[in-house]
Amino acid sequence: MNKFIITINRECGSGGGEIARLLGKKIGVKVYDRKILDSVAQQFDLSVENIERIKAQRVTWWDDFCRFYQQFGAVSSSNDTPLEATPLSVYHAEARLMRELAAKESCIIIGRAGFHIFHNEPNAVHILIIAEDNARIDRIARKQNLSREEAEKVIKDIDNRRDTFVKSVTGKSRLDAHNYDLVINITGMSPEQVTAFLADIIREKLNFQNCQ
């Protein structure tokens, strides 16, 4: 069959990243997450931490677009002028890299507004993984050896940063069910159970027979 793309968005602490990696192994495709951010950080000659802070900035889409457009004009007239890292310029750099990856091979993209970037792609499945708050807090507390109060703060911070970035660059809410083919609350399910379920969905939607 033709190349396909699966985008997986997730609430912090839901285990969506782990499930994405298990799903990649199950259907035999690469999973991209942190490597995309590492590559974009190199393009802007910044650390990953600085890129993350820039993505979390609260700016309007229009203000950022105007800044990006002005900078693009400056870069067009001088190849020596570096592009300033803004939420929108980082988004475009990530989107460009994701499209290049998807053009070469079937893959799974975790987060990074993938549901929006590939919303017109016919061979795509967009998934949102959520979980109940207590389950998310327990998972982060256990994984990072934190108190429940500390884990709750981590979850709120990460979810807020992700929400802010996606809203700023796409004008959409990343938690809007209309952006996805499937929204699944995985509370009470193991990562392996969720992976098997998602593999069945993907097999049916894409007529893909290589899910074991």
C-alpha positions in Angstrom: 0.0 0.0 0.0 1.0 3.7 -0.2 2.9 5.3 2.6 0.8 6.3 5.6 1.2 8.5 8.7 -0.2 8.1 12.1 -0.3 11.1 14.5 -0.7 10.5 18.2 -1.5 13.4 20.5 -1.7 12.8 24.2 -2.4 14.3 27.6 0.7 14.4 29.8 0.8 11.3 32.0 -1.5 9.3 29.9 1.2 7.0 28.6 0.6 8.1 25.0 4.3 8.3 24.2 5.0 4.7 25.4 1.9 3.5 23.5 3.2 5.2 20.3 6.5 3.5 20.6 4.9 0.1 21.2 2.6 0.6 18.2 5.6 1.5 16.0 7.2 -1.8 16.9 4.0 -3.7 16.3 3.4 -2.3 12.8 7.0 -2.0 11.9 7.4 1.8 11.4 9.6 4.5 12.9 8.3 6.8 15.7 9.4 10.4 15.7 9.2 12.7 18.7 12.3 14.1 20.4 14.4 13.8 17.3 12.3 16.3 15.5 12.8 18.9 18.3 16.6 18.1 18.4 16.8 18.8 14.6 14.8 22.0 14.8 16.9 23.3 17.7 20.0 22.8 15.6 18.5 24.8 12.8 18.0 27.7 15.1 21.3 27.1 16.9 19.5 26.9 20.2 19.2 24.4 22.9 16.1 22.1 23.1 15.2 23.8 26.4 15.2 27.2 24.7 13.1 26.0 21.9 10.6 24.5 24.4 10.4 27.9 26.2 9.8 29.7 22.9 7.0 27.3 22.0 5.3 28.0 25.3 5.2 31.8 24.7 1.7 33.2 24.8 1.4 35.2 21.6 -1.5 35.6 19.2 -1.2 33.7 15.9 -1.5 37.0 13.9 1.3 38.7 15.8 3.6 35.8 15.4 2.7 35.5 11.7 3.5 39.1 11.1 6.9 38.7 12.8 7.6 35.5 10.8 6.6 37.2 7.5 8.9 40.2 8.2 11.8 37.9 9.1 11.1 35.7 6.0 11.5 38.8 3.9 14.8 39.7 5.6 16.1 36.2 5.1 15.0 36.2 1.4 17.1 39.3 0.8 20.1 38.1 2.8 21.2 34.5 3.3 23.3 35.6 6.2 20.3 36.8 8.3 19.3 34.0 10.7 15.6 33.4 11.2 14.4 34.3 14.7 12.9 31.5 16.7 9.2 32.3 17.4 6.4 29.8 18.0 5.3 30.1 14.4 8.8 29.8 12.9 9.5 26.8 15.0 6.1 25.3 14.0 7.0 25.8 10.3 10.4 24.2 10.8 8.9 21.2 12.6 6.1 20.9 9.9 8.7 21.0 7.1 10.7 18.2 8.7 7.7 16.1 9.4 6.5 16.3 5.8 10.0 15.3 4.6 9.9 12.3 6.9 6.4 11.3 5.9 7.3 11.6 2.2 10.1 9.1 2.6 8.4 6.4 4.7 5.4 5.5 6.7 5.8 6.7 10.3 4.2 7.7 13.6 4.5 11.3 14.8 4.0 12.1 18.4 2.5 15.5 19.2 3.8 18.6 17.4 0.4 19.6 15.9 0.7 16.6 13.6 -3.1 16.3 13.4 -3.2 19.7 11.8 -0.1 19.4 9.6 -1.5 16.2 8.0 -5.2 16.9 8.2 -5.6 16.6 4.4 -3.4 13.5 4.1 -5.7 10.6 2.9 -3.5 7.8 4.3 -3.4 9.2 7.8 -4.9 8.2 11.1 -5.1 10.9 13.9 -5.4 9.6 17.5 -5.8 11.4 20.8 -4.9 9.5 24.0 -6.4 10.7 27.3 -6.7 9.4 30.8 -8.4 10.3 34.1 -6.5 12.8 36.2 -5.8 10.5 39.1 -4.2 7.9 36.7 -2.1 10.6 35.1 -0.9 11.9 38.4 -0.1 8.4 39.7 1.9 7.6 36.5 4.0 10.8 36.6 4.6 10.5 40.3 5.8 6.9 39.9 7.8 7.6 36.8 9.6 10.7 38.1 9.7 9.8 41.8 7.5 12.8 42.8 4.8 13.5 45.3 1.3 13.6 43.9 1.3 17.4 44.4 4.5 17.7 42.5 3.3 15.4 39.7 0.1 17.4 39.4 2.1 20.6 38.9 4.3 18.9 36.2 1.2 17.7 34.3 -0.5 21.2 34.4 2.7 22.9 33.2 3.4 20.5 30.3 -0.3 20.4 29.2 -0.5 24.2 29.4 2.7 24.6 27.3 1.4 22.2 24.7 -2.0 23.8 24.6 -0.5 27.2 24.2 1.8 26.2 21.3 -0.9 24.4 19.3 -3.5 27.1 19.8 -1.0 29.8 18.9 0.2 28.3 15.6 -3.0 26.5 14.4 -5.9 28.4 16.0 -7.2 25.0 17.2 -7.5 23.2 20.5 -5.4 20.0 20.5 -8.0 18.4 22.8 -10.9 19.0 20.3 -12.2 15.6 19.4 -13.1 16.8 15.9 -9.4 16.9 15.0 -9.0 13.2 15.4 -10.2 9.9 13.9 -10.2 8.3 17.4 -10.1 9.7 21.0 -9.5 7.0 23.6 -9.6 7.2 27.4 -7.1 4.5 28.3 -7.7 4.5 32.1 -7.7 0.9 33.4 -6.0 -0.5 30.2 -2.4 -1.6 29.9 -0.2 -0.1 27.2 -0.2 -3.5 25.5 -4.0 -3.7 25.4 -4.2 -0.2 24.0 -1.6 -1.0 21.4 -3.4 -4.1 20.2 -6.7 -2.1 20.0 -5.0 0.7 18.0 -3.4 -1.8 15.6 -6.8 -3.2 14.8 -8.2 0.3 14.1 -5.3 1.1 11.9 -5.6 -2.2 10.0 -9.3 -1.5 9.2 -8.9 2.2 8.4 -5.8 1.9 6.2 -6.5 -1.7 4.9 -3.0 -2.4 6.3 -2.2 -6.1 6.9 1.2 -5.9 8.6 -0.2 -5.5 12.2 0.8 -8.5 14.2 
